Amino acid sequence: MQTIKLNNVVEMPILGYGVFLVDPKECERCVSDAIDVGYRMIDTAQAYYNEEGVGNAVKKSGIKREDFFLVTKVWITNSGEEKAAKSIDESLKKLQTDYVDLLLIHQPFGDYYGTYRAMEKAYKAGKTRAIGISNFFPDRFVDISNFVEIQPMINQMETHVFQQQKKLREYLNKYNTQLMSWSPMARGENNIFENETLKSIAAKYNKTVAQVALRFLTQENVIVIPKSTHKTRMKENFEIFDFTIDNNDMEEIRKLDSGESIFVSHYSPEFAEYIINY
Ligand SMILES: NC(=O)c1ccc[n+]([C@@H]2O[C@H](COP(=O)([O-])OP(=O)(O)OC[C@H]3O[C@@H](n4cnc5c(N)ncnc54)[C@H](OP(=O)(O)O)[C@@H]3O)[C@@H](O)[C@H]2O)c1
């Protein structure tokens, strides 16, 4: 598996498996299938309520812990130094491990500076191999980058062919933080699987639209974590390294960028109220 070197030189797989909206009852089966396909990086979160399922699947796989790259995220209700620290220990327990590979602040709401301090302490204590943030738009990202001791290694953001995060990427490069995509296939929205540009490029390489959407991001050095509850699709989404999209086609896909979220704006007060009460 191709890896990306984070700013603390930890190597992270460029492709993993995400479990947002995977029913807690189904999670163990899904992650076991993903592991069987070959995924070793698993992205979960406190707010997904399925960390136990991930932990069970990893444990039962019989594969060495160090061969996995486990990611989880601290939710808003656990923000603040003390609560976040407690929640990190709870996550470790649910995941049945004494360390994760990457710990993220899920959303930039609540006392997220307190949360970040708890994560820095967890990092120094060996409870996580890397720390980072998620959904930190360019302004929040520049803010936190200027006021924390340890520069975030990752910012996990909505990133796909329709929202390529071009502006944010300039600042991630400037501060040496790696982009990790969430919803790399736009969660199927915007009719992505029927998009004419992607369909014709996919036909040219004898690949599927999903594979082209994921390959496009990895060729741009973006880490991806596609989600599927179907093993056949998990396999399809994993088989993206046996072809290379040429420069002309990359340029065509770059033109699909709208520069905006296809889901919701983090700048909207309605969204802020919704997510704080989630
Ligand atoms: N940090 C954050 O705030 C945040 C937010 C959202 C997501 N995430 C992370 O990012 C991961 C991925 O994002 P996502 O789950 O929102 O969206 P996604 O991976 O872009 O898309 C998932 C959707 O596409 C379908 N699908 C998967 N593979 C397919 C294929 N080959 N062909 C056709 N359809 C396919 C899935 O359906 P089936 O399951 O039925 O196959 C599901 O409906 C999440 O699981 C989570 O780990 C993080």
The ligand as an ORCA input file, in Angstrom:
! r2SCAN-3c Opt
* xyz 0 1
  N     -14.739     14.031      9.497
  C     -15.978     14.115      9.107
  O     -16.729     15.043      9.499
  C     -16.522     13.102      8.177
  C     -17.745     13.322      7.512
  C     -18.202     12.361      6.631
  C     -17.460     11.198      6.401
  N     -16.285     10.993      7.079
  C     -15.470      9.770      6.855
  O     -15.292      9.567      5.454
  C     -15.760      8.264      5.106
  C     -16.284      8.249      3.690
  O     -17.273      9.228      3.494
  P     -18.821      8.909      3.236
  O     -19.140      7.598      3.839
  O     -19.597     10.080      3.676
  O     -18.942      8.889      1.662
  P     -18.253      8.132      0.425
  O     -17.256      7.149      0.876
  O     -17.855      9.187     -0.547
  O     -19.496      7.387     -0.226
  C     -20.192      6.381      0.434
  C     -21.451      6.087     -0.365
  O     -21.136      5.595     -1.672
  C     -21.650      4.263     -1.839
  N     -20.582      3.508     -2.520
  C     -19.417      3.077     -1.995
  N     -18.643      2.499     -2.932
  C     -19.336      2.549     -4.086
  C     -19.059      2.113     -5.400
  N     -17.899      1.528     -5.710
  N     -20.006      2.339     -6.348
  C     -21.180      2.936     -6.054
  N     -21.488      3.386     -4.810
  C     -20.566      3.207     -3.835
  C     -21.953      3.758     -0.448
  O     -23.051      2.893     -0.454
  P     -22.970      1.372      0.154
  O     -22.461      1.480      1.560
  O     -24.396      0.927      0.081
  O     -22.060      0.625     -0.763
  C     -22.322      5.054      0.286
  O     -23.664      5.398      0.026
  C     -16.831      8.002      6.181
  O     -17.234      6.661      6.230
  C     -16.135      8.517      7.404
  O     -15.189      7.585      7.865
  C     -15.818     11.924      7.946
*
